[in-house]
């Protein structure tokens, strides 16, 4: 988590973080942009946020939108032979 906050020159695999890191990732994102990789749907809680899903370039503002975007993106990648 400290490296995600301090080192903006790298992308970090946040999939190794549990859902308890969601609130901290949002706090880091409020201070500055951070690029992370997630291979699971992390629970960012019930509050509003702003996350860009880089694979689709869509901005999501809550968990409902994030879930929808991830599911739609997963269906598209399976149709195209990726994923």
PyMOL commands that set and color helices and strands:
alter all, ss='L'
color gray80, all
select helices_A, chain A and resi 2-6+14-16+19-31+63-79
alter helices_A, ss='H'
color red, helices_A
select strands_A, chain A and resi 12-13+36-37+51-53+58-60
alter strands_A, ss='S'
color yellow, strands_A
deselect
rebuild
show_as cartoon
